[in-house]
Every structure is written in structure tokens, then in C-alpha cells.
Amino acid sequence: MSLQHLLDLPGVDAAPEAATRGYVFNHTMIRVKDLARSLDFYTRVLGFVPVHKQDFPEAAFSIVYLVLRADRAGIPDDDAERLRWVLGQPGVLELTHNHGTEDQPDFRYHDGNAEPRGFGHLCVSVPDVKAACERFERLGVPFQKRLADGRMKHIAFIKDPDGYWIEILQPAPFAG
């Protein structure tokens, strides 16, 4: 399908207002039960870098912004400058932790993939989806869908500690 066909879809404003130039899709927030466990997963398993943390003790929650960036040289060292920087980056992940949930054995967040359905998944592009999935297997990461499962053999879905699905794909054609 051509770009023009997509721009012609009902409801699409093919010429957004000039006022929207410079807008950046900055971040997606997910709530996590155990911040340390989630930080371990997102940093060790997926390679994210935490770039800013804010604690709100009066409201009993904390947030951490993470980015997927192999070259950390461009990340400012000063905390205030880094906050301004991260709020202008595309594709940021915000983990929100409500204090005390990690101590509640039966506590869990809705991942959006059971009724009522809503939020579906995050997605991480990798250079080699097969190699990434083999590594996830070795690390004991739970899968929702392996490459061999279903009709779509070029993508996999893993789960984070809260059960959120993360689609794993590679942008280049996948040979299988």
C-alpha cells in the first residue's frame, strides 16, 4: 500500500497543521509492581538505559525514564539537563512504580491482553530476531509467542515481569 493510500484513509488529516511541527511522540508509561525487578529486565535483557528518576514520596510513587541507546556519549550528565533531554527524545519508556506493590503477593497490573482488552504491547526492533530469541531463551525470559508459533514466523513476543507483552522483530527481511 502506498503512502498516498494511507494518507487517504478515512479520518486522516493528510496535511497536519503547521502548529504540530516539532511535536515528538516522547514516551509510553507502564505501571510496574517491583521497580528493581523491572529495571533488571529492561536494562539486562533489552539493553535500556535509565536516564532520569523522580520520586514522589507524598504520593507514594516513583518514575524512571529509560531509553534504548547503545552510545551513551550523547546523554547529558547533569540531571536537570538530562530531564530536558529525555523529554525531547522519541520512543522513551516510563516505568511508574506505586510504592508497596512489590510487597503484595497477589497484586498485579492488567496487561491489556485479557478482557477487557486495551493496551496491547511494546515493540523492540533488533538486528537479528532469531539470535535475540535464542538469547532470551538462554536468559529464561517467558515467551508469549515464539518465532515458530502461529502464522507470523518473523516476530516473537516476550513478557516482562508484569506480564506486559513485548514484540520482538527485525526491520530487515527475516529469512526464517
SESE-297309 format. One record per residue: residue number from 1; residue in three letters; x, y, z of N, C-alpha, C, O in turn. Coordinates in steps of 0.02 Angstrom, whole numbers, plus 50000, padded with zeros to 5 digits. Example, Ala and Ser with C-alpha at 12.3 -4.5 7.8 and 13.67 -1.06 7.14 Angstrom:
2
pos:code:n.u:n.v:n.w:ca.u:ca.v:ca.w:c.u:c.v:c.w:o.u:o.v:o.w
1:ala:50660:49716:50390:50615:49775:50390:50660:49835:50390:50712:49834:50423;
2:ser:50642:49888:50354:50684:49947:50357:50645:50002:50394:50670:50057:50402;
//
This chain:
176
pos:code:n.u:n.v:n.w:ca.u:ca.v:ca.w:c.u:c.v:c.w:o.u:o.v:o.w
1:met:50043:49941:50000:50000:50000:50000:50045:50062:50000:50093:50066:50039;
2:ser:50031:50109:49958:50072:50169:49952:50058:50216:50010:50006:50211:50044;
3:leu:50104:50262:50022:50093:50313:50073:50030:50353:50057:49992:50371:50102;
4:gln:50020:50368:49993:49961:50407:49975:49897:50371:49994:49849:50403:50017;
5:his:49895:50304:49986:49835:50266:50006:49824:50273:50081:49767:50278:50104;
6:leu:49878:50272:50119:49871:50279:50192:49847:50349:50210:49807:50358:50255;
7:leu:49873:50399:50174:49851:50468:50187:49779:50480:50166:49747:50528:50190;
8:asp:49752:50437:50123:49683:50443:50100:49634:50404:50144:49574:50405:50130;
9:leu:49658:50369:50195:49613:50332:50239:49563:50380:50272:49581:50436:50289;
10:pro:49501:50357:50281:49451:50400:50314:49477:50422:50383:49503:50383:50422;
11:gly:49468:50486:50396:49487:50513:50460:49558:50541:50463:49576:50576:50511;
12:val:49599:50527:50412:49668:50551:50413:49671:50623:50387:49645:50638:50333;
13:asp:49704:50665:50424:49718:50733:50402:49786:50730:50367:49837:50729:50401;
14:ala:49786:50728:50301:49847:50719:50262:49895:50778:50267:49953:50772:50250;
15:ala:49870:50834:50290:49913:50893:50296:49904:50922:50367:49867:50971:50376;
16:pro:49937:50892:50416:49929:50917:50485:49947:50991:50490:49988:51016:50451;
17:glu:49917:51024:50537:49929:51095:50546:50002:51109:50560:50036:51068:50591;
18:ala:50027:51164:50536:50096:51184:50548:50112:51187:50622:50170:51177:50642;
19:ala:50062:51200:50662:50073:51205:50735:50098:51139:50765:50127:51139:50819;
20:thr:50086:51082:50730:50108:51018:50757:50179:51000:50737:50206:50950:50761;
21:arg:50211:51040:50693:50281:51027:50676:50323:51034:50738:50315:51081:50777;
22:gly:50368:50987:50747:50410:50988:50806:50382:50946:50863:50417:50934:50913;
23:tyr:50320:50921:50856:50294:50875:50907:50333:50810:50902:50351:50789:50847;
24:val:50346:50779:50958:50382:50715:50961:50341:50667:51003:50320:50684:51058;
25:phe:50330:50606:50977:50300:50555:51019:50354:50535:51069:50401:50500:51051;
26:asn:50347:50556:51131:50401:50551:51180:50401:50485:51217:50450:50448:51212;
27:his:50349:50469:51255:50354:50409:51296:50288:50374:51306:50234:50402:51297;
28:thr:50295:50311:51325:50239:50270:51346:50252:50251:51419:50308:50231:51436;
29:met:50202:50257:51461:50208:50240:51531:50173:50173:51545:50117:50162:51523;
30:ile:50208:50130:51582:50176:50070:51607:50189:50067:51682:50241:50088:51707;
31:arg:50141:50040:51718:50147:50032:51790:50180:49965:51805:50164:49914:51773;
32:val:50226:49965:51852:50262:49903:51869:50256:49889:51943:50256:49935:51985;
33:lys:50251:49826:51960:50243:49804:52029:50307:49812:52069:50306:49837:52125;
34:asp:50363:49790:52041:50427:49789:52076:50478:49825:52033:50501:49798:51983;
35:leu:50496:49886:52052:50539:49928:52010:50607:49895:51998:50632:49896:51942;
36:ala:50638:49867:52050:50704:49836:52041:50701:49778:51992:50745:49771:51950;
37:arg:50649:49737:51997:50642:49680:51952:50631:49704:51880:50659:49676:51833;
38:ser:50591:49756:51871:50578:49783:51804:50640:49816:51775:50655:49808:51716;
39:leu:50677:49854:51817:50739:49884:51793:50789:49831:51772:50824:49840:51722;
40:asp:50794:49777:51809:50838:49722:51790:50819:49696:51721:50862:49686:51678;
41:phe:50755:49683:51711:50731:49657:51647:50746:49706:51590:50777:49686:51540;
42:tyr:50725:49768:51597:50731:49815:51541:50804:49833:51527:50821:49848:51470;
43:thr:50847:49834:51578:50917:49850:51566:50958:49789:51545:50994:49793:51496;
44:arg:50952:49734:51581:50993:49675:51567:50968:49636:51506:51008:49615:51464;
45:val:50903:49627:51501:50875:49585:51447:50869:49625:51382:50883:49598:51328;
46:leu:50846:49687:51386:50833:49725:51325:50882:49782:51311:50880:49811:51257;
47:gly:50925:49799:51358:50977:49849:51346:50957:49921:51356:50994:49966:51335;
48:phe:50900:49934:51387:50880:50003:51401:50928:50035:51450:50963:50000:51488;
49:val:50931:50101:51450:50972:50140:51495:50926:50185:51536:50888:50224:51506;
50:pro:50928:50182:51603:50888:50229:51642:50921:50298:51639:50981:50304:51652;
51:val:50882:50349:51622:50911:50416:51614:50883:50468:51662:50912:50522:51669;
52:his:50828:50452:51695:50802:50500:51744:50755:50464:51792:50715:50422:51771;
53:lys:50760:50481:51856:50715:50453:51906:50687:50510:51948:50723:50556:51967;
54:gln:50622:50506:51960:50589:50554:52003:50550:50516:52056:50513:50468:52040;
55:asp:50557:50537:52118:50520:50507:52173:50469:50557:52198:50483:50617:52204;
56:phe:50410:50533:52211:50356:50574:52237:50332:50543:52303:50280:50510:52304;
57:pro:50370:50553:52358:50354:50519:52421:50285:50536:52448:50252:50494:52479;
58:glu:50262:50599:52438:50197:50618:52463:50140:50581:52428:50087:50571:52457;
59:ala:50152:50559:52367:50102:50521:52330:50120:50447:52326:50083:50407:52297;
60:ala:50176:50428:52356:50199:50358:52361:50209:50325:52293:50187:50268:52282;
61:phe:50243:50360:52246:50261:50328:52183:50326:50359:52157:50346:50413:52177;
62:ser:50357:50322:52112:50418:50343:52079:50411:50329:52004:50375:50284:51984;
63:ile:50448:50368:51964:50451:50354:51892:50524:50352:51871:50567:50387:51898;
64:val:50536:50310:51821:50602:50305:51791:50593:50307:51716:50553:50269:51688;
65:tyr:50630:50351:51682:50630:50354:51610:50689:50314:51584:50744:50320:51609;
66:leu:50676:50273:51533:50728:50232:51502:50729:50243:51427:50678:50256:51396;
67:val:50789:50237:51398:50797:50242:51325:50838:50183:51301:50877:50155:51338;
68:leu:50828:50166:51238:50869:50115:51206:50921:50153:51165:50906:50178:51111;
69:arg:50981:50157:51191:51033:50195:51158:51100:50162:51175:51122:50163:51232;
70:ala:51131:50133:51124:51195:50100:51135:51251:50150:51151:51294:50136:51192;
71:asp:51249:50207:51118:51300:50258:51129:51276:50306:51183:51232:50348:51171;
72:arg:51305:50301:51241:51283:50343:51298:51317:50411:51298:51303:50453:51340;
73:ala:51363:50423:51250:51401:50485:51249:51355:50546:51240:51372:50600:51266;
74:gly:51299:50539:51206:51255:50596:51195:51206:50610:51252:51167:50657:51248;
75:ile:51208:50569:51304:51162:50578:51360:51194:50628:51409:51248:50615:51435;
76:pro:51161:50684:51423:51190:50734:51468:51203:50706:51538:51166:50663:51561;
77:asp:51255:50731:51570:51273:50708:51637:51233:50745:51691:51214:50715:51742;
78:asp:51220:50809:51680:51183:50849:51728:51110:50825:51731:51078:50817:51679;
79:asp:51084:50815:51791:51017:50787:51799:50962:50830:51768:50919:50805:51732;
80:ala:50963:50895:51781:50912:50940:51753:50916:50942:51677:50865:50941:51642;
81:glu:50977:50945:51651:50987:50945:51578:50964:50878:51548:50935:50876:51493;
82:arg:50978:50824:51583:50959:50757:51559:50883:50750:51558:50855:50718:51513;
83:leu:50848:50779:51607:50775:50777:51607:50748:50815:51546:50704:50789:51511;
84:arg:50774:50874:51533:50752:50911:51473:50767:50870:51410:50726:50867:51364;
85:trp:50826:50838:51408:50846:50798:51350:50797:50740:51340:50772:50730:51284;
86:val:50784:50701:51393:50742:50642:51386:50671:50660:51366:50638:50621:51331;
87:leu:50647:50717:51388:50578:50737:51371:50572:50760:51299:50517:50776:51277;
88:gly:50627:50763:51263:50625:50780:51192:50643:50721:51147:50643:50728:51086;
89:gln:50658:50663:51176:50678:50604:51138:50617:50564:51115:50566:50564:51149;
90:pro:50621:50532:51057:50566:50487:51037:50576:50417:51068:50633:50396:51080;
91:gly:50522:50383:51080:50525:50312:51099:50550:50298:51169:50585:50249:51180;
92:val:50533:50341:51217:50555:50333:51287:50505:50287:51323:50445:50289:51309;
93:leu:50531:50247:51369:50488:50205:51411:50489:50234:51482:50542:50244:51511;
94:glu:50430:50246:51509:50423:50269:51578:50396:50212:51620:50341:50187:51607;
95:leu:50433:50192:51671:50409:50143:51720:50383:50182:51780:50420:50222:51808;
96:thr:50322:50169:51799:50293:50201:51859:50282:50147:51911:50250:50096:51898;
97:his:50309:50160:51970:50305:50112:52025:50267:50143:52083:50289:50193:52111;
98:asn:50211:50113:52101:50174:50133:52160:50204:50097:52220:50201:50035:52224;
99:his:50232:50135:52266:50268:50107:52323:50226:50057:52362:50167:50069:52376;
100:gly:50256:50000:52378:50224:49949:52418:50194:49892:52378:50181:49838:52406;
101:thr:50183:49901:52313:50153:49847:52273:50199:49786:52271:50175:49730:52265;
102:glu:50265:49797:52275:50312:49741:52273:50304:49694:52333:50327:49637:52331;
103:asp:50273:49719:52386:50264:49678:52447:50195:49645:52451:50180:49611:52500;
104:gln:50154:49654:52399:50087:49625:52398:50087:49564:52352:50087:49571:52291;
105:pro:50088:49503:52381:50095:49443:52340:50044:49435:52284:50062:49411:52230;
106:asp:49982:49454:52295:49930:49444:52244:49920:49505:52199:49876:49503:52155;
107:phe:49959:49558:52209:49950:49618:52169:49975:49607:52099:50028:49577:52088;
108:arg:49936:49632:52050:49959:49630:51980:49922:49682:51940:49865:49699:51954;
109:tyr:49957:49707:51888:49927:49755:51843:49896:49719:51784:49919:49665:51765;
110:his:49845:49748:51755:49813:49721:51695:49859:49737:51636:49877:49794:51626;
111:asp:49878:49685:51598:49924:49696:51542:49889:49717:51478:49922:49730:51428;
112:gly:49823:49719:51479:49785:49741:51420:49769:49686:51371:49733:49698:51322;
113:asn:49793:49625:51383:49783:49571:51335:49732:49519:51358:49723:49467:51325;
114:ala:49699:49532:51413:49643:49492:51436:49583:49538:51437:49590:49599:51433;
115:glu:49524:49510:51442:49463:49552:51442:49460:49594:51505:49474:49568:51559;
116:pro:49442:49656:51501:49431:49694:51440:49497:49714:51408:49541:49741:51441;
117:arg:49502:49700:51343:49565:49716:51308:49573:49790:51301:49524:49828:51295;
118:gly:49635:49810:51300:49652:49881:51292:49723:49885:51266:49736:49866:51209;
119:phe:49769:49909:51307:49840:49912:51289:49861:49844:51264:49841:49793:51293;
120:gly:49902:49841:51212:49923:49777:51184:49995:49758:51197:50007:49706:51229;
121:his:50043:49799:51175:50112:49780:51183:50159:49837:51167:50140:49887:51136;
122:leu:50220:49829:51189:50276:49871:51168:50310:49834:51111:50294:49775:51100;
123:cys:50356:49865:51076:50394:49831:51023:50466:49854:51024:50480:49914:51031;
124:val:50512:49806:51017:50583:49821:51012:50608:49790:50948:50600:49730:50936;
125:ser:50638:49832:50906:50670:49808:50844:50741:49785:50861:50777:49819:50898;
126:val:50760:49728:50834:50827:49701:50846:50860:49686:50778:50825:49676:50729;
127:pro:50927:49685:50776:50961:49672:50713:50950:49600:50687:50947:49589:50627;
128:asp:50942:49552:50733:50934:49481:50715:50884:49450:50763:50901:49434:50819;
129:val:50823:49442:50740:50769:49418:50783:50782:49347:50808:50765:49330:50865;
130:lys:50810:49305:50766:50824:49236:50787:50877:49234:50842:50868:49200:50892;
131:ala:50931:49272:50834:50984:49274:50885:50956:49304:50950:50972:49280:51004;
132:ala:50915:49356:50944:50885:49386:51004:50842:49336:51041:50846:49331:51102;
133:cys:50801:49299:51005:50757:49249:51037:50797:49193:51068:50779:49168:51122;
134:glu:50851:49172:51036:50893:49120:51066:50923:49146:51132:50927:49108:51181;
135:arg:50944:49208:51134:50970:49238:51195:50916:49242:51248:50928:49226:51306;
136:phe:50855:49263:51230:50800:49266:51278:50787:49197:51308:50774:49191:51368;
137:glu:50789:49145:51266:50781:49076:51290:50833:49060:51343:50817:49035:51397;
138:arg:50897:49076:51327:50952:49061:51375:50943:49099:51440:50961:49074:51494;
139:leu:50915:49160:51437:50904:49200:51496:50842:49180:51535:50830:49205:51590;
140:gly:50803:49135:51508:50742:49112:51542:50684:49162:51538:50640:49161:51580;
141:val:50685:49204:51487:50632:49253:51478:50569:49217:51455:50572:49176:51408;
142:pro:50511:49230:51486:50450:49198:51462:50427:49225:51395:50430:49285:51382;
143:phe:50404:49179:51352:50378:49198:51287:50302:49194:51287:50273:49150:51318;
144:gln:50271:49241:51253:50200:49237:51237:50193:49201:51170:50146:49162:51159;
145:lys:50241:49215:51124:50240:49184:51058:50313:49178:51033:50349:49227:51030;
146:arg:50332:49117:51017:50399:49106:50989:50395:49114:50913:50341:49115:50884;
147:leu:50453:49121:50881:50454:49129:50809:50418:49072:50773:50386:49084:50722;
148:ala:50424:49012:50797:50394:48954:50764:50318:48950:50774:50285:48911:50739;
149:asp:50291:48988:50820:50219:48984:50835:50177:49026:50787:50199:49079:50764;
150:gly:50118:49003:50772:50070:49042:50734:50089:49052:50662:50134:49020:50635;
151:arg:50053:49099:50630:50064:49114:50559:50120:49163:50547:50153:49161:50495;
152:met:50132:49207:50594:50181:49261:50585:50249:49237:50612:50265:49248:50671;
153:lys:50287:49205:50570:50350:49173:50591:50408:49222:50597:50463:49201:50615;
154:his:50397:49285:50582:50451:49335:50583:50451:49378:50647:50495:49420:50655;
155:ile:50403:49366:50692:50400:49404:50754:50392:49357:50813:50365:49302:50807;
156:ala:50415:49380:50870:50405:49344:50933:50377:49394:50983:50382:49454:50974;
157:phe:50349:49368:51037:50326:49409:51092:50354:49379:51156:50345:49320:51170;
158:ile:50390:49421:51195:50413:49401:51261:50372:49439:51313:50334:49484:51296;
159:lys:50379:49418:51376:50342:49452:51430:50391:49481:51480:50442:49451:51497;
160:asp:50374:49541:51504:50414:49571:51557:50390:49545:51625:50342:49506:51626;
161:pro:50420:49565:51681:50400:49538:51746:50327:49550:51765:50300:49513:51807;
162:asp:50294:49600:51735:50224:49613:51750:50177:49582:51699:50116:49591:51702;
163:gly:50205:49544:51652:50164:49511:51602:50149:49553:51541:50112:49531:51497;
164:tyr:50178:49614:51536:50169:49653:51476:50203:49618:51418:50258:49592:51425;
165:trp:50170:49618:51360:50198:49586:51301:50246:49635:51267:50232:49695:51263;
166:ile:50301:49608:51242:50348:49648:51204:50361:49612:51138:50390:49557:51137;
167:glu:50340:49643:51084:50351:49614:51018:50425:49623:51000:50454:49676:51012;
168:ile:50455:49571:50972:50524:49572:50950:50524:49559:50875:50499:49508:50852;
169:leu:50553:49606:50837:50556:49598:50765:50620:49629:50739:50655:49666:50775;
170:gln:50636:49613:50677:50693:49646:50645:50668:49684:50585:50624:49660:50549;
171:pro:50696:49744:50574:50671:49785:50518:50688:49757:50450:50650:49766:50402;
172:ala:50745:49722:50444:50765:49692:50380:50724:49629:50369:50700:49599:50418;
173:pro:50715:49608:50307:50678:49546:50294:50707:49488:50333:50768:49480:50339;
174:phe:50662:49447:50361:50681:49389:50401:50676:49326:50358:50624:49312:50330;
175:ala:50731:49290:50354:50733:49230:50311:50702:49169:50345:50682:49123:50310;
176:gly:50696:49170:50410:50666:49113:50444:50715:49061:50457:50699:49009:50486;
//
